[in-house]
């Protein structure tokens, strides 16, 4: 048996994705000013209450330890230790927060449920999204995504097995980056093609197609988009599957192609680390 997700059927559209006809109209009025703003670091607002609690805890703990003759540590020593720990934790947590203001993300494979849902979610969070479709013309999913989302979302004709389309998409992205953005904050590849069947019976053309979509296409996509990602010190996300670690009949071709993608991501992660670019393969 050989199966391939070649044609897109409207019946497999995710049922949980509800229409939001007013989102795009509102964004066209507000423009790019609707993106989320950076949260300022206000040392007094963020640290006043924790510092007070640190002082109270230091008083209580010092009193208890001295009363039980377990330690003669002073209130000031405990207060200083607690304050440094809490302030450092708050600063670390603040730096972990990610805001969407001025950040652009390319998502491929928006013909499938995963890519489509991710593009919608990123648009909801305020990112500028470039949603790539293997077949955009006459695609009801592309039309619905454009209608439901804000004006920050752009739909692209992007078959990752076509170098011409990858290059055209890169030029379009450069011309439509949000103001102030140096490049792409993330490239997320959700494109995949599943070939099932016993290896003896799988046509070689199907094996080549699986490798083109699941390995060679993402590799060429990263090659072309990497300069944009590097300028923004962004990240590359190559979506894989748990099936790469589960040996089972009829899934050999599919698992092999995605396992190769995992290996590519692991090596790419080490190549790009000195350049400030992350690479993950979830």
C-alpha positions as protocol buffer text, in pm:
chain_id: "A"
residue {
  index: 1
  type: UNK
  ca { x: 0 y: 0 z: 0 }
}
residue {
  index: 2
  type: UNK
  ca { x: 129 y: 344 z: -90 }
}
residue {
  index: 3
  type: UNK
  ca { x: -25 y: 661 z: 36 }
}
residue {
  index: 4
  type: UNK
  ca { x: 71 y: 1023 z: -24 }
}
residue {
  index: 5
  type: UNK
  ca { x: -80 y: 1348 z: 85 }
}
residue {
  index: 6
  type: UNK
  ca { x: -67 y: 1487 z: -269 }
}
residue {
  index: 7
  type: UNK
  ca { x: -401 y: 1663 z: -302 }
}
residue {
  index: 8
  type: UNK
  ca { x: -563 y: 1883 z: -45 }
}
residue {
  index: 9
  type: UNK
  ca { x: -925 y: 1807 z: 42 }
}
residue {
  index: 10
  type: UNK
  ca { x: -1149 y: 2065 z: 202 }
}
residue {
  index: 11
  type: UNK
  ca { x: -1297 y: 1795 z: 427 }
}
residue {
  index: 12
  type: UNK
  ca { x: -985 y: 1768 z: 641 }
}
residue {
  index: 13
  type: UNK
  ca { x: -986 y: 2132 z: 743 }
}
residue {
  index: 14
  type: UNK
  ca { x: -953 y: 2156 z: 1120 }
}
residue {
  index: 15
  type: UNK
  ca { x: -1307 y: 2182 z: 1263 }
}
residue {
  index: 16
  type: UNK
  ca { x: -1196 y: 2381 z: 1565 }
}
residue {
  index: 17
  type: UNK
  ca { x: -1083 y: 2681 z: 1357 }
}
residue {
  index: 18
  type: UNK
  ca { x: -1375 y: 2923 z: 1367 }
}
residue {
  index: 19
  type: UNK
  ca { x: -1420 y: 3212 z: 1129 }
}
residue {
  index: 20
  type: UNK
  ca { x: -1338 y: 3561 z: 1245 }
}
residue {
  index: 21
  type: UNK
  ca { x: -1460 y: 3782 z: 960 }
}
residue {
  index: 22
  type: UNK
  ca { x: -1397 y: 4108 z: 1144 }
}
residue {
  index: 23
  type: UNK
  ca { x: -1028 y: 4049 z: 1227 }
}
residue {
  index: 24
  type: UNK
  ca { x: -887 y: 4145 z: 889 }
}
residue {
  index: 25
  type: UNK
  ca { x: -1113 y: 4448 z: 841 }
}
residue {
  index: 26
  type: UNK
  ca { x: -1010 y: 4584 z: 1181 }
}
residue {
  index: 27
  type: UNK
  ca { x: -643 y: 4532 z: 1106 }
}
residue {
  index: 28
  type: UNK
  ca { x: -667 y: 4718 z: 778 }
}
residue {
  index: 29
  type: UNK
  ca { x: -793 y: 5022 z: 967 }
}
residue {
  index: 30
  type: UNK
  ca { x: -539 y: 5006 z: 1246 }
}
residue {
  index: 31
  type: UNK
  ca { x: -248 y: 4897 z: 1029 }
}
residue {
  index: 32
  type: UNK
  ca { x: 71 y: 4773 z: 1179 }
}
residue {
  index: 33
  type: UNK
  ca { x: 14 y: 4970 z: 1500 }
}
residue {
  index: 34
  type: UNK
  ca { x: -198 y: 4682 z: 1634 }
}
residue {
  index: 35
  type: UNK
  ca { x: 110 y: 4476 z: 1717 }
}
residue {
  index: 36
  type: UNK
  ca { x: 195 y: 4414 z: 2079 }
}
residue {
  index: 37
  type: UNK
  ca { x: 426 y: 4661 z: 2248 }
}
residue {
  index: 38
  type: UNK
  ca { x: 735 y: 4592 z: 2451 }
}
residue {
  index: 39
  type: UNK
  ca { x: 668 y: 4578 z: 2823 }
}
residue {
  index: 40
  type: UNK
  ca { x: 900 y: 4828 z: 2998 }
}
residue {
  index: 41
  type: UNK
  ca { x: 1116 y: 4710 z: 3285 }
}
residue {
  index: 42
  type: UNK
  ca { x: 998 y: 4915 z: 3583 }
}
residue {
  index: 43
  type: UNK
  ca { x: 1225 y: 4825 z: 3874 }
}
residue {
  index: 44
  type: UNK
  ca { x: 992 y: 4973 z: 4137 }
}
residue {
  index: 45
  type: UNK
  ca { x: 670 y: 4811 z: 4011 }
}
residue {
  index: 46
  type: UNK
  ca { x: 834 y: 4474 z: 3956 }
}
residue {
  index: 47
  type: UNK
  ca { x: 1049 y: 4452 z: 4269 }
}
residue {
  index: 48
  type: UNK
  ca { x: 878 y: 4657 z: 4542 }
}
residue {
  index: 49
  type: UNK
  ca { x: 644 y: 4385 z: 4670 }
}
residue {
  index: 50
  type: UNK
  ca { x: 900 y: 4101 z: 4644 }
}
residue {
  index: 51
  type: UNK
  ca { x: 1156 y: 4309 z: 4838 }
}
residue {
  index: 52
  type: UNK
  ca { x: 902 y: 4375 z: 5115 }
}
residue {
  index: 53
  type: UNK
  ca { x: 821 y: 4004 z: 5132 }
}
residue {
  index: 54
  type: UNK
  ca { x: 1193 y: 3923 z: 5145 }
}
residue {
  index: 55
  type: UNK
  ca { x: 1234 y: 4154 z: 5444 }
}
residue {
  index: 56
  type: UNK
  ca { x: 937 y: 3998 z: 5622 }
}
residue {
  index: 57
  type: UNK
  ca { x: 1065 y: 3648 z: 5555 }
}
residue {
  index: 58
  type: UNK
  ca { x: 1413 y: 3743 z: 5677 }
}
residue {
  index: 59
  type: UNK
  ca { x: 1271 y: 3880 z: 6004 }
}
residue {
  index: 60
  type: UNK
  ca { x: 1060 y: 3570 z: 6068 }
}
residue {
  index: 61
  type: UNK
  ca { x: 1332 y: 3322 z: 5976 }
}
residue {
  index: 62
  type: UNK
  ca { x: 1601 y: 3502 z: 6178 }
}
residue {
  index: 63
  type: UNK
  ca { x: 1373 y: 3516 z: 6482 }
}
residue {
  index: 64
  type: UNK
  ca { x: 1291 y: 3146 z: 6462 }
}
residue {
  index: 65
  type: UNK
  ca { x: 1652 y: 3038 z: 6412 }
}
residue {
  index: 66
  type: UNK
  ca { x: 1776 y: 3250 z: 6701 }
}
residue {
  index: 67
  type: UNK
  ca { x: 1493 y: 3136 z: 6929 }
}
residue {
  index: 68
  type: UNK
  ca { x: 1575 y: 2772 z: 6862 }
}
residue {
  index: 69
  type: UNK
  ca { x: 1950 y: 2840 z: 6896 }
}
residue {
  index: 70
  type: UNK
  ca { x: 2006 y: 2687 z: 6553 }
}
residue {
  index: 71
  type: UNK
  ca { x: 2184 y: 2987 z: 6405 }
}
residue {
  index: 72
  type: UNK
  ca { x: 2275 y: 3344 z: 6492 }
}
residue {
  index: 73
  type: UNK
  ca { x: 2235 y: 3476 z: 6139 }
}
residue {
  index: 74
  type: UNK
  ca { x: 2123 y: 3837 z: 6125 }
}
residue {
  index: 75
  type: UNK
  ca { x: 1812 y: 3975 z: 5960 }
}
residue {
  index: 76
  type: UNK
  ca { x: 2024 y: 4186 z: 5726 }
}
residue {
  index: 77
  type: UNK
  ca { x: 2218 y: 3884 z: 5600 }
}
residue {
  index: 78
  type: UNK
  ca { x: 1902 y: 3688 z: 5524 }
}
residue {
  index: 79
  type: UNK
  ca { x: 1737 y: 3993 z: 5370 }
}
residue {
  index: 80
  type: UNK
  ca { x: 2036 y: 4055 z: 5145 }
}
residue {
  index: 81
  type: UNK
  ca { x: 2049 y: 3692 z: 5032 }
}
residue {
  index: 82
  type: UNK
  ca { x: 1674 y: 3675 z: 4963 }
}
residue {
  index: 83
  type: UNK
  ca { x: 1675 y: 4011 z: 4780 }
}
residue {
  index: 84
  type: UNK
  ca { x: 1959 y: 3916 z: 4548 }
}
residue {
  index: 85
  type: UNK
  ca { x: 1796 y: 3581 z: 4467 }
}
residue {
  index: 86
  type: UNK
  ca { x: 1451 y: 3727 z: 4400 }
}
residue {
  index: 87
  type: UNK
  ca { x: 1579 y: 4021 z: 4194 }
}
residue {
  index: 88
  type: UNK
  ca { x: 1792 y: 3789 z: 3983 }
}
residue {
  index: 89
  type: UNK
  ca { x: 1498 y: 3556 z: 3928 }
}
residue {
  index: 90
  type: UNK
  ca { x: 1272 y: 3845 z: 3823 }
}
residue {
  index: 91
  type: UNK
  ca { x: 1530 y: 3975 z: 3578 }
}
residue {
  index: 92
  type: UNK
  ca { x: 1580 y: 3626 z: 3431 }
}
residue {
  index: 93
  type: UNK
  ca { x: 1204 y: 3577 z: 3392 }
}
residue {
  index: 94
  type: UNK
  ca { x: 1169 y: 3918 z: 3227 }
}
residue {
  index: 95
  type: UNK
  ca { x: 1434 y: 3828 z: 2969 }
}
residue {
  index: 96
  type: UNK
  ca { x: 1252 y: 3502 z: 2890 }
}
residue {
  index: 97
  type: UNK
  ca { x: 940 y: 3686 z: 2780 }
}
residue {
  index: 98
  type: UNK
  ca { x: 899 y: 3719 z: 2402 }
}
residue {
  index: 99
  type: UNK
  ca { x: 700 y: 3997 z: 2242 }
}
residue {
  index: 100
  type: UNK
  ca { x: 574 y: 3988 z: 1885 }
}
residue {
  index: 101
  type: UNK
  ca { x: 636 y: 4354 z: 1801 }
}
residue {
  index: 102
  type: UNK
  ca { x: 828 y: 4385 z: 1474 }
}
residue {
  index: 103
  type: UNK
  ca { x: 892 y: 4010 z: 1436 }
}
residue {
  index: 104
  type: UNK
  ca { x: 827 y: 3819 z: 1113 }
}
residue {
  index: 105
  type: UNK
  ca { x: 780 y: 3442 z: 1085 }
}
residue {
  index: 106
  type: UNK
  ca { x: 770 y: 3221 z: 775 }
}
residue {
  index: 107
  type: UNK
  ca { x: 550 y: 2912 z: 807 }
}
residue {
  index: 108
  type: UNK
  ca { x: 550 y: 2654 z: 528 }
}
residue {
  index: 109
  type: UNK
  ca { x: 302 y: 2373 z: 479 }
}
residue {
  index: 110
  type: UNK
  ca { x: -6 y: 2578 z: 562 }
}
residue {
  index: 111
  type: UNK
  ca { x: -207 y: 2339 z: 342 }
}
residue {
  index: 112
  type: UNK
  ca { x: -206 y: 2095 z: 635 }
}
residue {
  index: 113
  type: UNK
  ca { x: -371 y: 2134 z: 973 }
}
residue {
  index: 114
  type: UNK
  ca { x: -52 y: 2195 z: 1172 }
}
residue {
  index: 115
  type: UNK
  ca { x: 84 y: 2473 z: 954 }
}
residue {
  index: 116
  type: UNK
  ca { x: -256 y: 2639 z: 918 }
}
residue {
  index: 117
  type: UNK
  ca { x: -321 y: 2637 z: 1293 }
}
residue {
  index: 118
  type: UNK
  ca { x: 28 y: 2768 z: 1368 }
}
residue {
  index: 119
  type: UNK
  ca { x: -11 y: 3057 z: 1122 }
}
residue {
  index: 120
  type: UNK
  ca { x: -341 y: 3153 z: 1285 }
}
residue {
  index: 121
  type: UNK
  ca { x: -194 y: 3137 z: 1634 }
}
residue {
  index: 122
  type: UNK
  ca { x: 109 y: 3347 z: 1544 }
}
residue {
  index: 123
  type: UNK
  ca { x: -118 y: 3606 z: 1385 }
}
residue {
  index: 124
  type: UNK
  ca { x: -329 y: 3614 z: 1702 }
}
residue {
  index: 125
  type: UNK
  ca { x: -13 y: 3680 z: 1905 }
}
residue {
  index: 126
  type: UNK
  ca { x: 76 y: 3978 z: 1687 }
}
residue {
  index: 127
  type: UNK
  ca { x: 351 y: 3842 z: 1464 }
}
residue {
  index: 128
  type: UNK
  ca { x: 388 y: 3925 z: 1095 }
}
residue {
  index: 129
  type: UNK
  ca { x: 324 y: 3588 z: 931 }
}
residue {
  index: 130
  type: UNK
  ca { x: 421 y: 3468 z: 584 }
}
residue {
  index: 131
  type: UNK
  ca { x: 209 y: 3156 z: 525 }
}
residue {
  index: 132
  type: UNK
  ca { x: 337 y: 2931 z: 247 }
}
residue {
  index: 133
  type: UNK
  ca { x: 98 y: 2706 z: 54 }
}
residue {
  index: 134
  type: UNK
  ca { x: 202 y: 2427 z: -179 }
}
residue {
  index: 135
  type: UNK
  ca { x: -88 y: 2526 z: -403 }
}
residue {
  index: 136
  type: UNK
  ca { x: -229 y: 2872 z: -333 }
}
residue {
  index: 137
  type: UNK
  ca { x: -440 y: 2930 z: -645 }
}
residue {
  index: 138
  type: UNK
  ca { x: -799 y: 2823 z: -584 }
}
residue {
  index: 139
  type: UNK
  ca { x: -713 y: 2693 z: -236 }
}
residue {
  index: 140
  type: UNK
  ca { x: -1007 y: 2749 z: -4 }
}
residue {
  index: 141
  type: UNK
  ca { x: -782 y: 2716 z: 301 }
}
residue {
  index: 142
  type: UNK
  ca { x: -558 y: 2998 z: 177 }
}
residue {
  index: 143
  type: UNK
  ca { x: -859 y: 3219 z: 111 }
}
residue {
  index: 144
  type: UNK
  ca { x: -1008 y: 3147 z: 455 }
}
residue {
  index: 145
  type: UNK
  ca { x: -676 y: 3208 z: 629 }
}
residue {
  index: 146
  type: UNK
  ca { x: -633 y: 3543 z: 456 }
}
residue {
  index: 147
  type: UNK
  ca { x: -990 y: 3645 z: 535 }
}
residue {
  index: 148
  type: UNK
  ca { x: -991 y: 3532 z: 898 }
}
residue {
  index: 149
  type: UNK
  ca { x: -654 y: 3675 z: 1001 }
}
residue {
  index: 150
  type: UNK
  ca { x: -521 y: 4028 z: 1027 }
}
residue {
  index: 151
  type: UNK
  ca { x: -347 y: 4235 z: 763 }
}
residue {
  index: 152
  type: UNK
  ca { x: -10 y: 4124 z: 905 }
}
residue {
  index: 153
  type: UNK
  ca { x: -55 y: 3781 z: 745 }
}
residue {
  index: 154
  type: UNK
  ca { x: 61 y: 3723 z: 387 }
}
residue {
  index: 155
  type: UNK
  ca { x: -16 y: 3408 z: 189 }
}
residue {
  index: 156
  type: UNK
  ca { x: 255 y: 3282 z: -46 }
}
residue {
  index: 157
  type: UNK
  ca { x: 276 y: 3028 z: -324 }
}
residue {
  index: 158
  type: UNK
  ca { x: 558 y: 2817 z: -183 }
}
residue {
  index: 159
  type: UNK
  ca { x: 629 y: 2460 z: -287 }
}
residue {
  index: 160
  type: UNK
  ca { x: 950 y: 2380 z: -101 }
}
residue {
  index: 161
  type: UNK
  ca { x: 1053 y: 2135 z: -375 }
}
residue {
  index: 162
  type: UNK
  ca { x: 1066 y: 2424 z: -623 }
}
residue {
  index: 163
  type: UNK
  ca { x: 1378 y: 2638 z: -599 }
}
residue {
  index: 164
  type: UNK
  ca { x: 1216 y: 2905 z: -814 }
}
residue {
  index: 165
  type: UNK
  ca { x: 928 y: 2943 z: -569 }
}
residue {
  index: 166
  type: UNK
  ca { x: 1164 y: 2949 z: -271 }
}
residue {
  index: 167
  type: UNK
  ca { x: 1368 y: 3230 z: -426 }
}
residue {
  index: 168
  type: UNK
  ca { x: 1053 y: 3422 z: -521 }
}
residue {
  index: 169
  type: UNK
  ca { x: 922 y: 3386 z: -167 }
}
residue {
  index: 170
  type: UNK
  ca { x: 1249 y: 3519 z: -22 }
}
residue {
  index: 171
  type: UNK
  ca { x: 1230 y: 3830 z: -243 }
}
residue {
  index: 172
  type: UNK
  ca { x: 867 y: 3887 z: -142 }
}
residue {
  index: 173
  type: UNK
  ca { x: 956 y: 3854 z: 226 }
}
residue {
  index: 174
  type: UNK
  ca { x: 1240 y: 4106 z: 196 }
}
residue {
  index: 175
  type: UNK
  ca { x: 1001 y: 4357 z: 38 }
}
residue {
  index: 176
  type: UNK
  ca { x: 730 y: 4305 z: 302 }
}
residue {
  index: 177
  type: UNK
  ca { x: 921 y: 4280 z: 629 }
}
residue {
  index: 178
  type: UNK
  ca { x: 767 y: 4488 z: 911 }
}
residue {
  index: 179
  type: UNK
  ca { x: 920 y: 4826 z: 980 }
}
residue {
  index: 180
  type: UNK
  ca { x: 1239 y: 4796 z: 1181 }
}
residue {
  index: 181
  type: UNK
  ca { x: 1281 y: 4421 z: 1123 }
}
residue {
  index: 182
  type: UNK
  ca { x: 1625 y: 4317 z: 1003 }
}
residue {
  index: 183
  type: UNK
  ca { x: 1516 y: 3974 z: 888 }
}
residue {
  index: 184
  type: UNK
  ca { x: 1306 y: 3672 z: 977 }
}
residue {
  index: 185
  type: UNK
  ca { x: 1261 y: 3599 z: 1345 }
}
residue {
  index: 186
  type: UNK
  ca { x: 1178 y: 3236 z: 1263 }
}
residue {
  index: 187
  type: UNK
  ca { x: 1143 y: 2992 z: 975 }
}
residue {
  index: 188
  type: UNK
  ca { x: 905 y: 2707 z: 1058 }
}
residue {
  index: 189
  type: UNK
  ca { x: 880 y: 2418 z: 813 }
}
residue {
  index: 190
  type: UNK
  ca { x: 558 y: 2221 z: 858 }
}
residue {
  index: 191
  type: UNK
  ca { x: 557 y: 2068 z: 511 }
}
residue {
  index: 192
  type: UNK
  ca { x: 559 y: 1686 z: 501 }
}
residue {
  index: 193
  type: UNK
  ca { x: 460 y: 1404 z: 269 }
}
residue {
  index: 194
  type: UNK
  ca { x: 372 y: 1060 z: 401 }
}
residue {
  index: 195
  type: UNK
  ca { x: 461 y: 751 z: 197 }
}
residue {
  index: 196
  type: UNK
  ca { x: 334 y: 424 z: 345 }
}
residue {
  index: 197
  type: UNK
  ca { x: 395 y: 72 z: 223 }
}
residue {
  index: 198
  type: UNK
  ca { x: 635 y: -220 z: 230 }
}
residue {
  index: 199
  type: UNK
  ca { x: 963 y: -115 z: 75 }
}
residue {
  index: 200
  type: UNK
  ca { x: 949 y: -393 z: -185 }
}
residue {
  index: 201
  type: UNK
  ca { x: 624 y: -255 z: -325 }
}
residue {
  index: 202
  type: UNK
  ca { x: 675 y: 119 z: -293 }
}
residue {
  index: 203
  type: UNK
  ca { x: 749 y: 275 z: -635 }
}
residue {
  index: 204
  type: UNK
  ca { x: 1085 y: 447 z: -647 }
}
residue {
  index: 205
  type: UNK
  ca { x: 916 y: 768 z: -763 }
}
residue {
  index: 206
  type: UNK
  ca { x: 726 y: 774 z: -432 }
}
residue {
  index: 207
  type: UNK
  ca { x: 1050 y: 733 z: -237 }
}
residue {
  index: 208
  type: UNK
  ca { x: 1206 y: 1022 z: -428 }
}
residue {
  index: 209
  type: UNK
  ca { x: 899 y: 1237 z: -365 }
}
residue {
  index: 210
  type: UNK
  ca { x: 914 y: 1166 z: 9 }
}
residue {
  index: 211
  type: UNK
  ca { x: 1282 y: 1261 z: 23 }
}
residue {
  index: 212
  type: UNK
  ca { x: 1223 y: 1575 z: -183 }
}
residue {
  index: 213
  type: UNK
  ca { x: 946 y: 1704 z: 44 }
}
residue {
  index: 214
  type: UNK
  ca { x: 1069 y: 1581 z: 381 }
}
residue {
  index: 215
  type: UNK
  ca { x: 1445 y: 1637 z: 347 }
}
residue {
  index: 216
  type: UNK
  ca { x: 1577 y: 1808 z: 34 }
}
residue {
  index: 217
  type: UNK
  ca { x: 1307 y: 2075 z: 25 }
}
residue {
  index: 218
  type: UNK
  ca { x: 1360 y: 2187 z: 387 }
}
residue {
  index: 219
  type: UNK
  ca { x: 1737 y: 2183 z: 334 }
}
residue {
  index: 220
  type: UNK
  ca { x: 1711 y: 2417 z: 34 }
}
residue {
  index: 221
  type: UNK
  ca { x: 1458 y: 2635 z: 218 }
}
residue {
  index: 222
  type: UNK
  ca { x: 1702 y: 2682 z: 506 }
}
residue {
  index: 223
  type: UNK
  ca { x: 1986 y: 2760 z: 265 }
}
residue {
  index: 224
  type: UNK
  ca { x: 1791 y: 3042 z: 101 }
}
residue {
  index: 225
  type: UNK
  ca { x: 1628 y: 3187 z: 415 }
}
residue {
  index: 226
  type: UNK
  ca { x: 1926 y: 3155 z: 649 }
}
residue {
  index: 227
  type: UNK
  ca { x: 2076 y: 3499 z: 569 }
}
residue {
  index: 228
  type: UNK
  ca { x: 1746 y: 3660 z: 673 }
}
residue {
  index: 229
  type: UNK
  ca { x: 1730 y: 3451 z: 991 }
}
residue {
  index: 230
  type: UNK
  ca { x: 2092 y: 3524 z: 1078 }
}
residue {
  index: 231
  type: UNK
  ca { x: 2043 y: 3900 z: 1049 }
}
residue {
  index: 232
  type: UNK
  ca { x: 1759 y: 3882 z: 1303 }
}
residue {
  index: 233
  type: UNK
  ca { x: 1943 y: 3625 z: 1521 }
}
residue {
  index: 234
  type: UNK
  ca { x: 1633 y: 3410 z: 1488 }
}
residue {
  index: 235
  type: UNK
  ca { x: 1564 y: 3040 z: 1482 }
}
residue {
  index: 236
  type: UNK
  ca { x: 1491 y: 2755 z: 1240 }
}
residue {
  index: 237
  type: UNK
  ca { x: 1219 y: 2504 z: 1327 }
}
residue {
  index: 238
  type: UNK
  ca { x: 1202 y: 2181 z: 1125 }
}
residue {
  index: 239
  type: UNK
  ca { x: 889 y: 1991 z: 1228 }
}
residue {
  index: 240
  type: UNK
  ca { x: 951 y: 1617 z: 1246 }
}
residue {
  index: 241
  type: UNK
  ca { x: 764 y: 1320 z: 1397 }
}
residue {
  index: 242
  type: UNK
  ca { x: 789 y: 1074 z: 1684 }
}
residue {
  index: 243
  type: UNK
  ca { x: 768 y: 802 z: 1418 }
}
residue {
  index: 244
  type: UNK
  ca { x: 1139 y: 849 z: 1353 }
}
residue {
  index: 245
  type: UNK
  ca { x: 1203 y: 667 z: 1683 }
}
residue {
  index: 246
  type: UNK
  ca { x: 937 y: 397 z: 1641 }
}
residue {
  index: 247
  type: UNK
  ca { x: 1018 y: 108 z: 1410 }
}
residue {
  index: 248
  type: UNK
  ca { x: 708 y: -37 z: 1245 }
}
residue {
  index: 249
  type: UNK
  ca { x: 614 y: -204 z: 917 }
}
residue {
  index: 250
  type: UNK
  ca { x: 509 y: 1 z: 611 }
}
residue {
  index: 251
  type: UNK
  ca { x: 649 y: 323 z: 761 }
}
residue {
  index: 252
  type: UNK
  ca { x: 1010 y: 277 z: 658 }
}
residue {
  index: 253
  type: UNK
  ca { x: 1027 y: 543 z: 386 }
}
residue {
  index: 254
  type: UNK
  ca { x: 843 y: 804 z: 590 }
}
residue {
  index: 255
  type: UNK
  ca { x: 1044 y: 737 z: 907 }
}
residue {
  index: 256
  type: UNK
  ca { x: 1374 y: 736 z: 717 }
}
residue {
  index: 257
  type: UNK
  ca { x: 1310 y: 1073 z: 553 }
}
residue {
  index: 258
  type: UNK
  ca { x: 1213 y: 1237 z: 882 }
}
residue {
  index: 259
  type: UNK
  ca { x: 1503 y: 1074 z: 1068 }
}
residue {
  index: 260
  type: UNK
  ca { x: 1734 y: 1232 z: 811 }
}
residue {
  index: 261
  type: UNK
  ca { x: 1566 y: 1566 z: 881 }
}
residue {
  index: 262
  type: UNK
  ca { x: 1632 y: 1520 z: 1254 }
}
residue {
  index: 263
  type: UNK
  ca { x: 1999 y: 1451 z: 1184 }
}
residue {
  index: 264
  type: UNK
  ca { x: 2019 y: 1758 z: 962 }
}
residue {
  index: 265
  type: UNK
  ca { x: 1865 y: 1972 z: 1237 }
}
residue {
  index: 266
  type: UNK
  ca { x: 2107 y: 1834 z: 1499 }
}
residue {
  index: 267
  type: UNK
  ca { x: 2409 y: 1922 z: 1286 }
}
residue {
  index: 268
  type: UNK
  ca { x: 2263 y: 2257 z: 1184 }
}
residue {
  index: 269
  type: UNK
  ca { x: 2209 y: 2344 z: 1550 }
}
residue {
  index: 270
  type: UNK
  ca { x: 2581 y: 2315 z: 1615 }
}
residue {
  index: 271
  type: UNK
  ca { x: 2673 y: 2501 z: 1297 }
}
residue {
  index: 272
  type: UNK
  ca { x: 2450 y: 2798 z: 1375 }
}
residue {
  index: 273
  type: UNK
  ca { x: 2512 y: 2830 z: 1749 }
}
residue {
  index: 274
  type: UNK
  ca { x: 2823 y: 3051 z: 1705 }
}
residue {
  index: 275
  type: UNK
  ca { x: 2614 y: 3280 z: 1484 }
}
residue {
  index: 276
  type: UNK
  ca { x: 2340 y: 3327 z: 1742 }
}
residue {
  index: 277
  type: UNK
  ca { x: 2080 y: 3121 z: 1554 }
}
residue {
  index: 278
  type: UNK
  ca { x: 1884 y: 2837 z: 1714 }
}
residue {
  index: 279
  type: UNK
  ca { x: 1763 y: 2524 z: 1536 }
}
residue {
  index: 280
  type: UNK
  ca { x: 1507 y: 2280 z: 1676 }
}
residue {
  index: 281
  type: UNK
  ca { x: 1331 y: 1974 z: 1537 }
}
residue {
  index: 282
  type: UNK
  ca { x: 1020 y: 1908 z: 1748 }
}
